[in-house]
Every structure is written in structure tokens, then in C-alpha cells.
Amino acid sequence: MSEQTQRSGSRNRFEFEDQGETAYLEFELDSGGWMTLWHTEVPEGLRGRGVAAMLAKTALEYARDHQLKVDVVCPSVANYLSKNPEYQTLVGR
């Protein structure tokens, strides 16, 4: 599996494509410096390969690189954060 994710600016989501299928993590940015991570969707054919974790990592690194605070709504991203505490400082209080 290629670990290539990309940001789709027109759709406000991070995407991973493989075997003709697209997994994505939807997000929203606001003018106050917040990034809300709403929802992760991984097609059945891509499940069990760490794609959701890869999307979560990509989104969190994007937030870090752009000095954004993160609001986590997505359970998949929350699960990733519980296993990767180095990103906890990004979560807004």
C-alpha cells in the first residue's frame, strides 16, 4: 500500500485512493484557527490496512504544521489520539 494521502481542497477532506476506491477524513477549518475533524470513511476493500490511522495522522500533522487547534468529533481520530499521545497537545481546550 502506498502511504500517499492528499488534501482535497474542494471537498475539505484528506483522501487516500487505492484499487479504485477512496477513503477520506472530512474536516472543517474556521477563521479562529480551529480544525474540526468530523468523519472518517474507509470502503470495505481498504479496511484492515491502517488507512484510517494514516488519514488521522495526516490530518493531525497538517494541523500541527499550520498551528491549528483541533476539535475531534470523529471516533476513529479519537482512537488514534489515544494510541499516539504526542498529538494530544493539538487538541483545543
PDB file of N, CA, C and O in Angstrom:
ATOM      1  N   MET A   1       0.843  -1.181   0.000  1.00  0.00           N
ATOM      2  CA  MET A   1       0.000   0.000   0.000  1.00  0.00           C
ATOM      3  C   MET A   1       0.883   1.236   0.000  1.00  0.00           C
ATOM      4  O   MET A   1       1.820   1.328   0.794  1.00  0.00           O
ATOM      5  N   SER A   2       0.608   2.153  -0.847  1.00  0.00           N
ATOM      6  CA  SER A   2       1.299   3.428  -0.857  1.00  0.00           C
ATOM      7  C   SER A   2       0.728   4.298   0.254  1.00  0.00           C
ATOM      8  O   SER A   2      -0.488   4.392   0.424  1.00  0.00           O
ATOM      9  N   GLU A   3       1.612   4.927   0.999  1.00  0.00           N
ATOM     10  CA  GLU A   3       1.140   5.794   2.085  1.00  0.00           C
ATOM     11  C   GLU A   3       1.021   7.223   1.568  1.00  0.00           C
ATOM     12  O   GLU A   3       1.630   8.146   2.106  1.00  0.00           O
ATOM     13  N   GLN A   4       0.244   7.383   0.540  1.00  0.00           N
ATOM     14  CA  GLN A   4       0.082   8.670  -0.102  1.00  0.00           C
ATOM     15  C   GLN A   4      -1.319   9.197   0.167  1.00  0.00           C
ATOM     16  O   GLN A   4      -2.298   8.682  -0.375  1.00  0.00           O
ATOM     17  N   THR A   5      -1.412  10.207   0.990  1.00  0.00           N
ATOM     18  CA  THR A   5      -2.695  10.859   1.193  1.00  0.00           C
ATOM     19  C   THR A   5      -2.599  12.255   0.618  1.00  0.00           C
ATOM     20  O   THR A   5      -1.511  12.816   0.492  1.00  0.00           O
ATOM     21  N   GLN A   6      -3.731  12.802   0.277  1.00  0.00           N
ATOM     22  CA  GLN A   6      -3.737  14.150  -0.272  1.00  0.00           C
ATOM     23  C   GLN A   6      -4.914  14.918   0.286  1.00  0.00           C
ATOM     24  O   GLN A   6      -5.931  14.338   0.666  1.00  0.00           O
ATOM     25  N   ARG A   7      -4.764  16.222   0.330  1.00  0.00           N
ATOM     26  CA  ARG A   7      -5.850  17.079   0.762  1.00  0.00           C
ATOM     27  C   ARG A   7      -6.651  17.471  -0.459  1.00  0.00           C
ATOM     28  O   ARG A   7      -6.104  17.950  -1.453  1.00  0.00           O
ATOM     29  N   SER A   8      -7.952  17.262  -0.374  1.00  0.00           N
ATOM     30  CA  SER A   8      -8.856  17.693  -1.429  1.00  0.00           C
ATOM     31  C   SER A   8      -9.468  19.004  -0.977  1.00  0.00           C
ATOM     32  O   SER A   8     -10.421  19.013  -0.197  1.00  0.00           O
ATOM     33  N   GLY A   9      -8.927  20.108  -1.462  1.00  0.00           N
ATOM     34  CA  GLY A   9      -9.369  21.424  -1.025  1.00  0.00           C
ATOM     35  C   GLY A   9     -10.820  21.719  -1.352  1.00  0.00           C
ATOM     36  O   GLY A   9     -11.502  22.406  -0.591  1.00  0.00           O
ATOM     37  N   SER A  10     -11.294  21.212  -2.468  1.00  0.00           N
ATOM     38  CA  SER A  10     -12.670  21.497  -2.868  1.00  0.00           C
ATOM     39  C   SER A  10     -13.685  20.766  -1.991  1.00  0.00           C
ATOM     40  O   SER A  10     -14.852  21.151  -1.931  1.00  0.00           O
ATOM     41  N   ARG A  11     -13.232  19.704  -1.309  1.00  0.00           N
ATOM     42  CA  ARG A  11     -14.161  18.915  -0.512  1.00  0.00           C
ATOM     43  C   ARG A  11     -13.865  18.969   0.983  1.00  0.00           C
ATOM     44  O   ARG A  11     -14.583  18.347   1.766  1.00  0.00           O
ATOM     45  N   ASN A  12     -12.834  19.692   1.397  1.00  0.00           N
ATOM     46  CA  ASN A  12     -12.441  19.744   2.801  1.00  0.00           C
ATOM     47  C   ASN A  12     -12.277  18.352   3.383  1.00  0.00           C
ATOM     48  O   ASN A  12     -12.926  17.985   4.362  1.00  0.00           O
ATOM     49  N   ARG A  13     -11.400  17.589   2.761  1.00  0.00           N
ATOM     50  CA  ARG A  13     -11.122  16.269   3.287  1.00  0.00           C
ATOM     51  C   ARG A  13      -9.735  15.808   2.849  1.00  0.00           C
ATOM     52  O   ARG A  13      -9.189  16.264   1.844  1.00  0.00           O
ATOM     53  N   PHE A  14      -9.192  14.897   3.633  1.00  0.00           N
ATOM     54  CA  PHE A  14      -7.962  14.207   3.281  1.00  0.00           C
ATOM     55  C   PHE A  14      -8.384  12.883   2.659  1.00  0.00           C
ATOM     56  O   PHE A  14      -9.309  12.227   3.139  1.00  0.00           O
ATOM     57  N   GLU A  15      -7.698  12.495   1.586  1.00  0.00           N
ATOM     58  CA  GLU A  15      -8.110  11.313   0.848  1.00  0.00           C
ATOM     59  C   GLU A  15      -6.952  10.351   0.633  1.00  0.00           C
ATOM     60  O   GLU A  15      -5.792  10.751   0.546  1.00  0.00           O
ATOM     61  N   PHE A  16      -7.295   9.088   0.553  1.00  0.00           N
ATOM     62  CA  PHE A  16      -6.365   8.037   0.167  1.00  0.00           C
ATOM     63  C   PHE A  16      -7.076   7.191  -0.874  1.00  0.00           C
ATOM     64  O   PHE A  16      -8.186   6.711  -0.644  1.00  0.00           O
ATOM     65  N   GLU A  17      -6.436   7.011  -2.015  1.00  0.00           N
ATOM     66  CA  GLU A  17      -7.028   6.225  -3.096  1.00  0.00           C
ATOM     67  C   GLU A  17      -6.178   4.995  -3.381  1.00  0.00           C
ATOM     68  O   GLU A  17      -4.951   5.075  -3.445  1.00  0.00           O
ATOM     69  N   ASP A  18      -6.841   3.859  -3.552  1.00  0.00           N
ATOM     70  CA  ASP A  18      -6.169   2.625  -3.915  1.00  0.00           C
ATOM     71  C   ASP A  18      -7.215   1.674  -4.494  1.00  0.00           C
ATOM     72  O   ASP A  18      -8.351   1.623  -4.022  1.00  0.00           O
ATOM     73  N   GLN A  19      -6.825   0.937  -5.503  1.00  0.00           N
ATOM     74  CA  GLN A  19      -7.681  -0.072  -6.122  1.00  0.00           C
ATOM     75  C   GLN A  19      -9.040   0.507  -6.551  1.00  0.00           C
ATOM     76  O   GLN A  19     -10.065  -0.170  -6.469  1.00  0.00           O
ATOM     77  N   GLY A  20      -9.032   1.748  -7.001  1.00  0.00           N
ATOM     78  CA  GLY A  20     -10.254   2.380  -7.481  1.00  0.00           C
ATOM     79  C   GLY A  20     -11.205   2.834  -6.395  1.00  0.00           C
ATOM     80  O   GLY A  20     -12.329   3.238  -6.692  1.00  0.00           O
ATOM     81  N   GLU A  21     -10.777   2.776  -5.136  1.00  0.00           N
ATOM     82  CA  GLU A  21     -11.628   3.197  -4.023  1.00  0.00           C
ATOM     83  C   GLU A  21     -10.973   4.359  -3.285  1.00  0.00           C
ATOM     84  O   GLU A  21      -9.750   4.497  -3.285  1.00  0.00           O
ATOM     85  N   THR A  22     -11.795   5.190  -2.659  1.00  0.00           N
ATOM     86  CA  THR A  22     -11.298   6.354  -1.949  1.00  0.00           C
ATOM     87  C   THR A  22     -11.758   6.338  -0.506  1.00  0.00           C
ATOM     88  O   THR A  22     -12.954   6.269  -0.223  1.00  0.00           O
ATOM     89  N   ALA A  23     -10.799   6.401   0.402  1.00  0.00           N
ATOM     90  CA  ALA A  23     -11.072   6.593   1.833  1.00  0.00           C
ATOM     91  C   ALA A  23     -10.850   8.071   2.118  1.00  0.00           C
ATOM     92  O   ALA A  23     -10.040   8.717   1.453  1.00  0.00           O
ATOM     93  N   TYR A  24     -11.564   8.610   3.104  1.00  0.00           N
ATOM     94  CA  TYR A  24     -11.405  10.034   3.378  1.00  0.00           C
ATOM     95  C   TYR A  24     -11.695  10.364   4.838  1.00  0.00           C
ATOM     96  O   TYR A  24     -12.364   9.619   5.554  1.00  0.00           O
ATOM     97  N   LEU A  25     -11.162  11.508   5.244  1.00  0.00           N
ATOM     98  CA  LEU A  25     -11.420  12.103   6.551  1.00  0.00           C
ATOM     99  C   LEU A  25     -11.914  13.517   6.297  1.00  0.00           C
ATOM    100  O   LEU A  25     -11.174  14.356   5.785  1.00  0.00           O
ATOM    101  N   GLU A  26     -13.163  13.779   6.654  1.00  0.00           N
ATOM    102  CA  GLU A  26     -13.761  15.102   6.454  1.00  0.00           C
ATOM    103  C   GLU A  26     -13.376  16.027   7.593  1.00  0.00           C
ATOM    104  O   GLU A  26     -13.327  15.628   8.756  1.00  0.00           O
ATOM    105  N   PHE A  27     -13.102  17.271   7.230  1.00  0.00           N
ATOM    106  CA  PHE A  27     -12.746  18.270   8.224  1.00  0.00           C
ATOM    107  C   PHE A  27     -13.317  19.630   7.843  1.00  0.00           C
ATOM    108  O   PHE A  27     -13.814  19.835   6.736  1.00  0.00           O
ATOM    109  N   GLU A  28     -13.229  20.545   8.796  1.00  0.00           N
ATOM    110  CA  GLU A  28     -13.660  21.919   8.563  1.00  0.00           C
ATOM    111  C   GLU A  28     -12.664  22.849   9.241  1.00  0.00           C
ATOM    112  O   GLU A  28     -12.224  22.591  10.361  1.00  0.00           O
ATOM    113  N   LEU A  29     -12.315  23.924   8.559  1.00  0.00           N
ATOM    114  CA  LEU A  29     -11.444  24.945   9.120  1.00  0.00           C
ATOM    115  C   LEU A  29     -12.266  26.196   9.374  1.00  0.00           C
ATOM    116  O   LEU A  29     -13.167  26.520   8.600  1.00  0.00           O
ATOM    117  N   ASP A  30     -11.958  26.900  10.459  1.00  0.00           N
ATOM    118  CA  ASP A  30     -12.635  28.176  10.678  1.00  0.00           C
ATOM    119  C   ASP A  30     -11.610  29.291  10.780  1.00  0.00           C
ATOM    120  O   ASP A  30     -10.407  29.036  10.806  1.00  0.00           O
ATOM    121  N   SER A  31     -12.079  30.507  10.836  1.00  0.00           N
ATOM    122  CA  SER A  31     -11.189  31.665  10.845  1.00  0.00           C
ATOM    123  C   SER A  31     -10.518  31.882  12.202  1.00  0.00           C
ATOM    124  O   SER A  31      -9.634  32.731  12.323  1.00  0.00           O
ATOM    125  N   GLY A  32     -10.922  31.134  13.212  1.00  0.00           N
ATOM    126  CA  GLY A  32     -10.346  31.279  14.549  1.00  0.00           C
ATOM    127  C   GLY A  32      -9.176  30.353  14.810  1.00  0.00           C
ATOM    128  O   GLY A  32      -8.687  30.294  15.938  1.00  0.00           O
ATOM    129  N   GLY A  33      -8.706  29.622  13.797  1.00  0.00           N
ATOM    130  CA  GLY A  33      -7.565  28.744  13.968  1.00  0.00           C
ATOM    131  C   GLY A  33      -7.922  27.352  14.458  1.00  0.00           C
ATOM    132  O   GLY A  33      -7.095  26.671  15.065  1.00  0.00           O
ATOM    133  N   TRP A  34      -9.154  26.926  14.194  1.00  0.00           N
ATOM    134  CA  TRP A  34      -9.616  25.597  14.608  1.00  0.00           C
ATOM    135  C   TRP A  34      -9.813  24.711  13.389  1.00  0.00           C
ATOM    136  O   TRP A  34     -10.229  25.162  12.322  1.00  0.00           O
ATOM    137  N   MET A  35      -9.501  23.436  13.586  1.00  0.00           N
ATOM    138  CA  MET A  35      -9.776  22.405  12.591  1.00  0.00           C
ATOM    139  C   MET A  35     -10.652  21.357  13.278  1.00  0.00           C
ATOM    140  O   MET A  35     -10.232  20.732  14.251  1.00  0.00           O
ATOM    141  N   THR A  36     -11.864  21.169  12.770  1.00  0.00           N
ATOM    142  CA  THR A  36     -12.766  20.146  13.307  1.00  0.00           C
ATOM    143  C   THR A  36     -12.660  18.915  12.418  1.00  0.00           C
ATOM    144  O   THR A  36     -12.846  18.992  11.203  1.00  0.00           O
ATOM    145  N   LEU A  37     -12.358  17.775  13.044  1.00  0.00           N
ATOM    146  CA  LEU A  37     -12.247  16.506  12.327  1.00  0.00           C
ATOM    147  C   LEU A  37     -13.560  15.761  12.529  1.00  0.00           C
ATOM    148  O   LEU A  37     -13.833  15.240  13.610  1.00  0.00           O
ATOM    149  N   TRP A  38     -14.371  15.718  11.469  1.00  0.00           N
ATOM    150  CA  TRP A  38     -15.754  15.259  11.563  1.00  0.00           C
ATOM    151  C   TRP A  38     -15.942  13.760  11.414  1.00  0.00           C
ATOM    152  O   TRP A  38     -16.565  13.122  12.262  1.00  0.00           O
ATOM    153  N   HIS A  39     -15.402  13.192  10.335  1.00  0.00           N
ATOM    154  CA  HIS A  39     -15.816  11.833   9.979  1.00  0.00           C
ATOM    155  C   HIS A  39     -14.770  11.159   9.097  1.00  0.00           C
ATOM    156  O   HIS A  39     -14.212  11.779   8.192  1.00  0.00           O
ATOM    157  N   THR A  40     -14.513   9.881   9.374  1.00  0.00           N
ATOM    158  CA  THR A  40     -13.642   9.073   8.533  1.00  0.00           C
ATOM    159  C   THR A  40     -14.482   7.975   7.884  1.00  0.00           C
ATOM    160  O   THR A  40     -15.300   7.327   8.537  1.00  0.00           O
ATOM    161  N   GLU A  41     -14.262   7.786   6.602  1.00  0.00           N
ATOM    162  CA  GLU A  41     -14.947   6.731   5.856  1.00  0.00           C
ATOM    163  C   GLU A  41     -13.909   5.918   5.095  1.00  0.00           C
ATOM    164  O   GLU A  41     -13.141   6.460   4.300  1.00  0.00           O
ATOM    165  N   VAL A  42     -13.893   4.609   5.348  1.00  0.00           N
ATOM    166  CA  VAL A  42     -12.970   3.715   4.650  1.00  0.00           C
ATOM    167  C   VAL A  42     -13.799   2.621   3.980  1.00  0.00           C
ATOM    168  O   VAL A  42     -14.478   1.856   4.665  1.00  0.00           O
ATOM    169  N   PRO A  43     -13.752   2.536   2.644  1.00  0.00           N
ATOM    170  CA  PRO A  43     -14.503   1.492   1.951  1.00  0.00           C
ATOM    171  C   PRO A  43     -14.057   0.105   2.416  1.00  0.00           C
ATOM    172  O   PRO A  43     -12.917  -0.091   2.837  1.00  0.00           O
ATOM    173  N   GLU A  44     -14.965  -0.829   2.330  1.00  0.00           N
ATOM    174  CA  GLU A  44     -14.707  -2.193   2.802  1.00  0.00           C
ATOM    175  C   GLU A  44     -13.426  -2.786   2.217  1.00  0.00           C
ATOM    176  O   GLU A  44     -12.678  -3.462   2.924  1.00  0.00           O
ATOM    177  N   GLY A  45     -13.172  -2.543   0.958  1.00  0.00           N
ATOM    178  CA  GLY A  45     -11.992  -3.096   0.304  1.00  0.00           C
ATOM    179  C   GLY A  45     -10.670  -2.561   0.815  1.00  0.00           C
ATOM    180  O   GLY A  45      -9.623  -3.157   0.560  1.00  0.00           O
ATOM    181  N   LEU A  46     -10.698  -1.441   1.538  1.00  0.00           N
ATOM    182  CA  LEU A  46      -9.473  -0.844   2.073  1.00  0.00           C
ATOM    183  C   LEU A  46      -9.341  -1.033   3.582  1.00  0.00           C
ATOM    184  O   LEU A  46      -8.349  -0.609   4.176  1.00  0.00           O
ATOM    185  N   ARG A  47     -10.323  -1.660   4.198  1.00  0.00           N
ATOM    186  CA  ARG A  47     -10.303  -1.817   5.654  1.00  0.00           C
ATOM    187  C   ARG A  47      -9.261  -2.834   6.092  1.00  0.00           C
ATOM    188  O   ARG A  47      -8.877  -3.728   5.338  1.00  0.00           O
ATOM    189  N   GLY A  48      -8.815  -2.672   7.335  1.00  0.00           N
ATOM    190  CA  GLY A  48      -7.853  -3.596   7.916  1.00  0.00           C
ATOM    191  C   GLY A  48      -6.425  -3.363   7.474  1.00  0.00           C
ATOM    192  O   GLY A  48      -5.562  -4.218   7.674  1.00  0.00           O
ATOM    193  N   ARG A  49      -6.170  -2.217   6.877  1.00  0.00           N
ATOM    194  CA  ARG A  49      -4.838  -1.913   6.349  1.00  0.00           C
ATOM    195  C   ARG A  49      -4.237  -0.665   6.977  1.00  0.00           C
ATOM    196  O   ARG A  49      -3.194  -0.187   6.529  1.00  0.00           O
ATOM    197  N   GLY A  50      -4.879  -0.136   8.002  1.00  0.00           N
ATOM    198  CA  GLY A  50      -4.341   1.052   8.674  1.00  0.00           C
ATOM    199  C   GLY A  50      -4.634   2.364   7.972  1.00  0.00           C
ATOM    200  O   GLY A  50      -4.005   3.381   8.265  1.00  0.00           O
ATOM    201  N   VAL A  51      -5.581   2.350   7.050  1.00  0.00           N
ATOM    202  CA  VAL A  51      -5.887   3.554   6.274  1.00  0.00           C
ATOM    203  C   VAL A  51      -6.484   4.649   7.163  1.00  0.00           C
ATOM    204  O   VAL A  51      -6.118   5.816   7.021  1.00  0.00           O
ATOM    205  N   ALA A  52      -7.384   4.302   8.063  1.00  0.00           N
ATOM    206  CA  ALA A  52      -7.981   5.306   8.951  1.00  0.00           C
ATOM    207  C   ALA A  52      -6.914   5.968   9.817  1.00  0.00           C
ATOM    208  O   ALA A  52      -6.943   7.182  10.022  1.00  0.00           O
ATOM    209  N   ALA A  53      -5.979   5.175  10.323  1.00  0.00           N
ATOM    210  CA  ALA A  53      -4.887   5.727  11.137  1.00  0.00           C
ATOM    211  C   ALA A  53      -4.007   6.654  10.304  1.00  0.00           C
ATOM    212  O   ALA A  53      -3.576   7.705  10.779  1.00  0.00           O
ATOM    213  N   MET A  54      -3.744   6.260   9.068  1.00  0.00           N
ATOM    214  CA  MET A  54      -2.931   7.091   8.186  1.00  0.00           C
ATOM    215  C   MET A  54      -3.619   8.433   7.919  1.00  0.00           C
ATOM    216  O   MET A  54      -2.962   9.474   7.905  1.00  0.00           O
ATOM    217  N   LEU A  55      -4.924   8.412   7.710  1.00  0.00           N
ATOM    218  CA  LEU A  55      -5.669   9.647   7.488  1.00  0.00           C
ATOM    219  C   LEU A  55      -5.655  10.524   8.739  1.00  0.00           C
ATOM    220  O   LEU A  55      -5.487  11.740   8.642  1.00  0.00           O
ATOM    221  N   ALA A  56      -5.829   9.917   9.905  1.00  0.00           N
ATOM    222  CA  ALA A  56      -5.789  10.675  11.161  1.00  0.00           C
ATOM    223  C   ALA A  56      -4.427  11.331  11.339  1.00  0.00           C
ATOM    224  O   ALA A  56      -4.346  12.511  11.681  1.00  0.00           O
ATOM    225  N   LYS A  57      -3.370  10.584  11.112  1.00  0.00           N
ATOM    226  CA  LYS A  57      -2.016  11.128  11.250  1.00  0.00           C
ATOM    227  C   LYS A  57      -1.802  12.293  10.284  1.00  0.00           C
ATOM    228  O   LYS A  57      -1.244  13.322  10.665  1.00  0.00           O
ATOM    229  N   THR A  58      -2.237  12.135   9.053  1.00  0.00           N
ATOM    230  CA  THR A  58      -2.097  13.199   8.061  1.00  0.00           C
ATOM    231  C   THR A  58      -2.805  14.470   8.514  1.00  0.00           C
ATOM    232  O   THR A  58      -2.248  15.564   8.415  1.00  0.00           O
ATOM    233  N   ALA A  59      -4.035  14.325   9.011  1.00  0.00           N
ATOM    234  CA  ALA A  59      -4.807  15.488   9.457  1.00  0.00           C
ATOM    235  C   ALA A  59      -4.141  16.161  10.655  1.00  0.00           C
ATOM    236  O   ALA A  59      -4.055  17.388  10.709  1.00  0.00           O
ATOM    237  N   LEU A  60      -3.675  15.373  11.605  1.00  0.00           N
ATOM    238  CA  LEU A  60      -3.045  15.940  12.794  1.00  0.00           C
ATOM    239  C   LEU A  60      -1.718  16.619  12.464  1.00  0.00           C
ATOM    240  O   LEU A  60      -1.387  17.653  13.045  1.00  0.00           O
ATOM    241  N   GLU A  61      -0.970  16.050  11.546  1.00  0.00           N
ATOM    242  CA  GLU A  61       0.273  16.694  11.119  1.00  0.00           C
ATOM    243  C   GLU A  61      -0.010  17.984  10.361  1.00  0.00           C
ATOM    244  O   GLU A  61       0.728  18.960  10.496  1.00  0.00           O
ATOM    245  N   TYR A  62      -1.068  17.992   9.569  1.00  0.00           N
ATOM    246  CA  TYR A  62      -1.474  19.220   8.877  1.00  0.00           C
ATOM    247  C   TYR A  62      -1.811  20.300   9.905  1.00  0.00           C
ATOM    248  O   TYR A  62      -1.380  21.445   9.772  1.00  0.00           O
ATOM    249  N   ALA A  63      -2.585  19.932  10.932  1.00  0.00           N
ATOM    250  CA  ALA A  63      -2.946  20.894  11.983  1.00  0.00           C
ATOM    251  C   ALA A  63      -1.695  21.423  12.678  1.00  0.00           C
ATOM    252  O   ALA A  63      -1.569  22.627  12.901  1.00  0.00           O
ATOM    253  N   ARG A  64      -0.781  20.536  13.018  1.00  0.00           N
ATOM    254  CA  ARG A  64       0.461  20.948  13.680  1.00  0.00           C
ATOM    255  C   ARG A  64       1.261  21.896  12.789  1.00  0.00           C
ATOM    256  O   ARG A  64       1.737  22.933  13.249  1.00  0.00           O
ATOM    257  N   ASP A  65       1.406  21.539  11.521  1.00  0.00           N
ATOM    258  CA  ASP A  65       2.202  22.342  10.588  1.00  0.00           C
ATOM    259  C   ASP A  65       1.598  23.717  10.340  1.00  0.00           C
ATOM    260  O   ASP A  65       2.313  24.651   9.977  1.00  0.00           O
ATOM    261  N   HIS A  66       0.288  23.852  10.531  1.00  0.00           N
ATOM    262  CA  HIS A  66      -0.404  25.121  10.282  1.00  0.00           C
ATOM    263  C   HIS A  66      -0.855  25.803  11.580  1.00  0.00           C
ATOM    264  O   HIS A  66      -1.679  26.718  11.550  1.00  0.00           O
ATOM    265  N   GLN A  67      -0.317  25.358  12.705  1.00  0.00           N
ATOM    266  CA  GLN A  67      -0.609  25.932  14.022  1.00  0.00           C
ATOM    267  C   GLN A  67      -2.113  26.029  14.304  1.00  0.00           C
ATOM    268  O   GLN A  67      -2.608  27.063  14.753  1.00  0.00           O
ATOM    269  N   LEU A  68      -2.823  24.941  14.034  1.00  0.00           N
ATOM    270  CA  LEU A  68      -4.264  24.890  14.267  1.00  0.00           C
ATOM    271  C   LEU A  68      -4.571  24.120  15.543  1.00  0.00           C
ATOM    272  O   LEU A  68      -3.858  23.181  15.895  1.00  0.00           O
ATOM    273  N   LYS A  69      -5.628  24.518  16.230  1.00  0.00           N
ATOM    274  CA  LYS A  69      -6.170  23.744  17.339  1.00  0.00           C
ATOM    275  C   LYS A  69      -7.169  22.754  16.739  1.00  0.00           C
ATOM    276  O   LYS A  69      -7.831  23.055  15.745  1.00  0.00           O
ATOM    277  N   VAL A  70      -7.272  21.584  17.346  1.00  0.00           N
ATOM    278  CA  VAL A  70      -8.089  20.524  16.779  1.00  0.00           C
ATOM    279  C   VAL A  70      -9.269  20.202  17.691  1.00  0.00           C
ATOM    280  O   VAL A  70      -9.119  20.064  18.906  1.00  0.00           O
ATOM    281  N   ASP A  71     -10.435  20.086  17.080  1.00  0.00           N
ATOM    282  CA  ASP A  71     -11.644  19.603  17.742  1.00  0.00           C
ATOM    283  C   ASP A  71     -11.952  18.245  17.115  1.00  0.00           C
ATOM    284  O   ASP A  71     -12.229  18.153  15.919  1.00  0.00           O
ATOM    285  N   VAL A  72     -11.903  17.205  17.922  1.00  0.00           N
ATOM    286  CA  VAL A  72     -12.070  15.845  17.406  1.00  0.00           C
ATOM    287  C   VAL A  72     -13.494  15.365  17.673  1.00  0.00           C
ATOM    288  O   VAL A  72     -13.883  15.165  18.823  1.00  0.00           O
ATOM    289  N   VAL A  73     -14.260  15.183  16.612  1.00  0.00           N
ATOM    290  CA  VAL A  73     -15.606  14.627  16.673  1.00  0.00           C
ATOM    291  C   VAL A  73     -15.574  13.164  16.231  1.00  0.00           C
ATOM    292  O   VAL A  73     -16.336  12.340  16.736  1.00  0.00           O
ATOM    293  N   CYS A  74     -14.704  12.852  15.302  1.00  0.00           N
ATOM    294  CA  CYS A  74     -14.613  11.522  14.702  1.00  0.00           C
ATOM    295  C   CYS A  74     -14.057  10.496  15.689  1.00  0.00           C
ATOM    296  O   CYS A  74     -12.963  10.686  16.220  1.00  0.00           O
ATOM    297  N   PRO A  75     -14.794   9.411  15.944  1.00  0.00           N
ATOM    298  CA  PRO A  75     -14.303   8.365  16.858  1.00  0.00           C
ATOM    299  C   PRO A  75     -13.002   7.708  16.386  1.00  0.00           C
ATOM    300  O   PRO A  75     -12.180   7.308  17.210  1.00  0.00           O
ATOM    301  N   SER A  76     -12.813   7.595  15.093  1.00  0.00           N
ATOM    302  CA  SER A  76     -11.592   6.991  14.574  1.00  0.00           C
ATOM    303  C   SER A  76     -10.370   7.843  14.919  1.00  0.00           C
ATOM    304  O   SER A  76      -9.330   7.309  15.303  1.00  0.00           O
ATOM    305  N   VAL A  77     -10.492   9.147  14.784  1.00  0.00           N
ATOM    306  CA  VAL A  77      -9.385  10.041  15.139  1.00  0.00           C
ATOM    307  C   VAL A  77      -9.171  10.029  16.648  1.00  0.00           C
ATOM    308  O   VAL A  77      -8.030  10.047  17.109  1.00  0.00           O
ATOM    309  N   ALA A  78     -10.253  10.000  17.421  1.00  0.00           N
ATOM    310  CA  ALA A  78     -10.120   9.919  18.880  1.00  0.00           C
ATOM    311  C   ALA A  78      -9.369   8.655  19.279  1.00  0.00           C
ATOM    312  O   ALA A  78      -8.534   8.692  20.183  1.00  0.00           O
ATOM    313  N   ASN A  79      -9.652   7.554  18.625  1.00  0.00           N
ATOM    314  CA  ASN A  79      -8.949   6.301  18.893  1.00  0.00           C
ATOM    315  C   ASN A  79      -7.462   6.438  18.554  1.00  0.00           C
ATOM    316  O   ASN A  79      -6.605   5.985  19.313  1.00  0.00           O
ATOM    317  N   TYR A  80      -7.163   7.058  17.426  1.00  0.00           N
ATOM    318  CA  TYR A  80      -5.772   7.269  17.030  1.00  0.00           C
ATOM    319  C   TYR A  80      -5.043   8.114  18.074  1.00  0.00           C
ATOM    320  O   TYR A  80      -3.908   7.814  18.443  1.00  0.00           O
ATOM    321  N   LEU A  81      -5.701   9.167  18.544  1.00  0.00           N
ATOM    322  CA  LEU A  81      -5.100  10.035  19.565  1.00  0.00           C
ATOM    323  C   LEU A  81      -4.807   9.270  20.848  1.00  0.00           C
ATOM    324  O   LEU A  81      -3.788   9.522  21.492  1.00  0.00           O
ATOM    325  N   SER A  82      -5.671   8.348  21.230  1.00  0.00           N
ATOM    326  CA  SER A  82      -5.460   7.586  22.454  1.00  0.00           C
ATOM    327  C   SER A  82      -4.219   6.700  22.359  1.00  0.00           C
ATOM    328  O   SER A  82      -3.625   6.352  23.379  1.00  0.00           O
ATOM    329  N   LYS A  83      -3.832   6.340  21.154  1.00  0.00           N
ATOM    330  CA  LYS A  83      -2.661   5.492  20.939  1.00  0.00           C
ATOM    331  C   LYS A  83      -1.412   6.284  20.566  1.00  0.00           C
ATOM    332  O   LYS A  83      -0.312   5.733  20.523  1.00  0.00           O
ATOM    333  N   ASN A  84      -1.581   7.569  20.300  1.00  0.00           N
ATOM    334  CA  ASN A  84      -0.477   8.433  19.867  1.00  0.00           C
ATOM    335  C   ASN A  84      -0.516   9.748  20.639  1.00  0.00           C
ATOM    336  O   ASN A  84      -0.877  10.785  20.084  1.00  0.00           O
ATOM    337  N   PRO A  85      -0.146   9.707  21.914  1.00  0.00           N
ATOM    338  CA  PRO A  85      -0.283  10.879  22.782  1.00  0.00           C
ATOM    339  C   PRO A  85       0.550  12.084  22.355  1.00  0.00           C
ATOM    340  O   PRO A  85       0.319  13.191  22.842  1.00  0.00           O
ATOM    341  N   GLU A  86       1.500  11.894  21.469  1.00  0.00           N
ATOM    342  CA  GLU A  86       2.318  13.030  21.018  1.00  0.00           C
ATOM    343  C   GLU A  86       1.487  14.088  20.308  1.00  0.00           C
ATOM    344  O   GLU A  86       1.943  15.221  20.146  1.00  0.00           O
ATOM    345  N   TYR A  87       0.278  13.740  19.882  1.00  0.00           N
ATOM    346  CA  TYR A  87      -0.590  14.702  19.194  1.00  0.00           C
ATOM    347  C   TYR A  87      -1.601  15.357  20.146  1.00  0.00           C
ATOM    348  O   TYR A  87      -2.331  16.254  19.725  1.00  0.00           O
ATOM    349  N   GLN A  88      -1.662  14.943  21.388  1.00  0.00           N
ATOM    350  CA  GLN A  88      -2.657  15.462  22.351  1.00  0.00           C
ATOM    351  C   GLN A  88      -2.543  16.978  22.524  1.00  0.00           C
ATOM    352  O   GLN A  88      -3.545  17.637  22.801  1.00  0.00           O
ATOM    353  N   THR A  89      -1.360  17.536  22.370  1.00  0.00           N
ATOM    354  CA  THR A  89      -1.205  18.984  22.557  1.00  0.00           C
ATOM    355  C   THR A  89      -1.956  19.788  21.500  1.00  0.00           C
ATOM    356  O   THR A  89      -2.187  20.984  21.679  1.00  0.00           O
ATOM    357  N   LEU A  90      -2.334  19.147  20.415  1.00  0.00           N
ATOM    358  CA  LEU A  90      -3.081  19.850  19.366  1.00  0.00           C
ATOM    359  C   LEU A  90      -4.563  20.014  19.712  1.00  0.00           C
ATOM    360  O   LEU A  90      -5.234  20.897  19.179  1.00  0.00           O
ATOM    361  N   VAL A  91      -5.061  19.175  20.591  1.00  0.00           N
ATOM    362  CA  VAL A  91      -6.486  19.190  20.927  1.00  0.00           C
ATOM    363  C   VAL A  91      -6.784  20.450  21.713  1.00  0.00           C
ATOM    364  O   VAL A  91      -6.181  20.705  22.756  1.00  0.00           O
ATOM    365  N   GLY A  92      -7.728  21.240  21.201  1.00  0.00           N
ATOM    366  CA  GLY A  92      -8.082  22.505  21.840  1.00  0.00           C
ATOM    367  C   GLY A  92      -8.779  22.288  23.172  1.00  0.00           C
ATOM    368  O   GLY A  92      -9.473  21.296  23.395  1.00  0.00           O
ATOM    369  N   ARG A  93      -8.568  23.233  24.020  1.00  0.00           N
ATOM    370  CA  ARG A  93      -9.191  23.171  25.359  1.00  0.00           C
ATOM    371  C   ARG A  93     -10.181  24.281  25.517  1.00  0.00           C
ATOM    372  O   ARG A  93     -10.810  24.403  26.568  1.00  0.00           O
TER     373      ARG A  93
END
